[in-house]
Amino acid sequence: MRNLRRIFVISCLLAVTGLIWAGIYARKQGFTGSWRQAVEKELAEQGYYIDVGKLTLGAFRGLVAEDVLFYRDKAKKIQFAEINDIYLDVDLGRVLQKEITINTLDFQEGRVTIPLGVGSSNTLAVSELSGRIALTESFVEVVRLEAKVAGFDVAVKGSFLRQQGEQEKPADKKEEETLEEKVTAFRSLKKFIDTLSTFEFPEGAPTVKIDFRGDLSELSETTARAVLHAGRFRRKGDDYEVHSFDLQADMDGRTNQIKISQFEFEDHHGRFVGDGIWHRQTNDFDFELSSDANLVRLLKVFFPDKKWGEVVIFHPPKLAAEGTIDMDLFSDDSPDFLFPGQIIGEFSTDGFGSAGEIFKSSKGDFSVKENSFYVRNVRVDHRTGVAFLNCKYEPGKGRESLQFQSAVKMDPRAFERFFKDADTRNFLRKWKFSAESGVDLAASGQCSNLEFDDLQARGEIYLRDFELNDVSFRKLGADFEIDGNERWYRNVQLMRDDGQIEAALAYTDTQKRIWEIKGGRSTVGLVEGFGAFSPVLKDRLGKYKFSDPPVVEIQGVIDGRNAEQRGNSQSLNNLEVVFSATGVLRSKLLGKEVSLDSPEGTIFLKGTLAELKSFRAGFCGGTFELDYESREFLQEDTPFDASIQAREIGLRSLGRIYGFESDALGHLNGDFQFSGTGMASGLITGSGEVSVADRDVFHLPVLKELGEILETTEESDSGGTSSASFEFDRGIIRSDGLHLLPETVNLRGNGVIRLLDQSLEVELSPTDENSRKVYRCTGSLKEPRWEEIQGRRSTVLSTR
């Protein structure tokens, strides 16, 4: 008996030792391949196709299948998951006979790798997988399944029905045809996951709860509900933050739809609420929404590459809309659409900025379909006024692609930054408006694109209290037409305090920078009238000052380009200007500013050539007539030729202009020809003849002392005419044809006057051959010194 007891104890010890050794061996080394095949066979009989990398014995949980690959087909060609550890709930009593019946699959801190597409190297990682799946012959129940997927905390529960004896169905042709569709879906999922990795969630990971029901024989008819909640989140490096996000979606495989019954989020500005239905067959999403959140800012977060423009929202915009999104348009190779589908709705906002311009509010109706859109009854409020707009854009219809109607009662320069072409922007910059200005512009037109390159438009314009090229006007009224760079203004009326400008037609080409005027008439200042359309002419005409604005009739073309813009090209000026004035024109003549009464004449501009024809004005009690030609009138020191006729010019007034006090009562007559490169006396050359009545000649300051020497009196004057012919050369006047008192003494001589220092040298002598007298004058124009000398007349002066 004692031996039997000893043998029993030793046997128990050996059995326990064997079991311990077997357990340790099974734990560390795993069961043999036949055991793994038994597990795979058991699951295959239930319709689950796996490969077990290793089968071990857990310390407390029974069998553990490690490195398990799951397949969609019996041939094990299409893998859909890889799980590191699965605890198998089996009957250990039957395991020794290799009769394995699996009731549940348990997961504890497991890891799953899911390929995103057939043969794809991209995978979806599932971590911290915990839960239980119950397997029976009639159903698969996910009792509890929790994991982390793409940064989300996911909880899943539900069940699939299984029919008795269900066998794998061979892949039909339809399933093969949908393979490409599934690959596209996998790519979209990968893109979505990559996008999620760029966000941060300060309040913890978002949660997703999924509850499903279905039939394994008809997986396409599965129904499920998903509820997603996220607290605060933002894109990394972006200051825009969503405060909360909630989504509830119901999938109905029988109708092949996903219904979103709750789609809400809140940000600092407001709240967005929406719902919709996704149609799986067409991949379209029908939706309705309302919002007072900052949607523009949100769109920049999710679609940073989209061209939303520089839109800044200062107050919550309000939006109500419905439409359809074509989910296929979100693929990588899709065109850049304005909206991936179609949407119709209405909007309003208080306070927003775009392209650096601030607007007070805006509201209207809109519709967008892919690259086409229309906006209707749009009102935009600006600090300077209000604008209204109806607009339709359908690309591909040529110049009818963009059609619009607008009414603007605000500073049009507010839209300057929205035009990309420099010519239009420069044209708008020529205008200035103040708080007192009034703008009333109505237009309709069309264009082939949103850049307004070939804009066609017609309309009416009325402006009040504004400036054009720094020239102020009280009112402007005109009909206008635009065709690309060309603009026509008809029935133009421009009013200033000093008069008005009228034109049957004013045409401009903003690219060529020219103006063409037909039937123009102006009663405003000459400088302002021309300067409003050509700053270059404004600078050149500034030297001509009218006491009262002249009446000007204008016909022709004005070139508005400056010298830099013209380069080597010819000026396009071709203009006729007829003017007359009842007041005084002040201008320079031989270095002195003179007053011309009631001037009138005609100006011809052709290229850089300017001609003043038939100019006539009152001057010093007489008349002054001038023909003037400038070959480069746009230059400061321009070459010119001038022909002057002076009739009955008062000597006293003329002397005072040039700094001489005289009691001369007579008049001067003369004819002059001048040319030069500027109006300074040192740049002028020319010739001329002047004549003065004998009784008046000795009233001239320079000849007064000579009269005393000759002892002439008014009674002794014969009433003849004294004259002089001279040449003018760069500030020096020379004369070899001085004739004084031809009816009595008959003096002849020559002389030199130097205008730079006003010095003079003159010699006169009687024509009587027997006379030996010579009268010589030296000194200056203001202090002449005459002396009588004996001897022959000098020839020095005449040869200088």
Secondary structure, 3 states (H helix, E strand, C coil): CHHHHHHHHHHHHHHHHHHHHHHHHHHHCCCCHHHHHHHHHHHHHCCCEEEEEEEEECCCCCEEEEEEEEECCCCCCCEEEEEEEEEEECCHHHHCCCCCCCCEEEEEEEEEEEECCCCCCCEEEEEEEEEEEEECCCEEEEEEEEEEECCEEEEEEEEEECCCCCCCCCCCHHHHHCHHHHHHHHHHHHHHHHHHCCEECCCCCCEEEEEEEEECCEEEEEEEEEEEEECCEEECCCCCCEEEEEEEEEEECCCCEEEEEEEEEEECCCEEEEEEEEECCCCEEEEEEEECCCHHHHHHHHCCCCCCCCEEECCCCEEEEEEEEEHHHHCCCCCCCCEEEEEEEEEEEEEEEECCEEEEEEEEEEEEEECEEEEEEEEEEECCEEEEEEEEECCCCHHHCEEEEEEEECCHHHHHHHCCCHHHHHHHHCEEEEEEEEEEEEEEEEECCCCCCCCEEEEEEEEEEEEECCEEEEEEEEEEEEECCEEEEEEEEEEECCEEEEEEEEEEECCCCEEEEEEEEECCCHHHHHHCCCHHHHHHHCCCEECCCCEEEEEEEEECCCHHHHCCCCCCCEEEEEEECCCEEEEEECCEEEEEEEEEEEEEEECCEEEEEEEEEEECCEEEEEEEEECCCCCCCCCEEEEEEEEEEEHHHHHHHCCCCCCCCCEEEEEEEEEECCCCHHHEEEEEEEEEEHHHHCCCHHHHHHHHHHCCCCCCCCCCEEEEEEEEECCEEEEEEEEECCCCCCEEEEEEEECCCCEEEEEEEECCCCCCEEEEEEEECCCEEEEEEECCCCCHHHHC
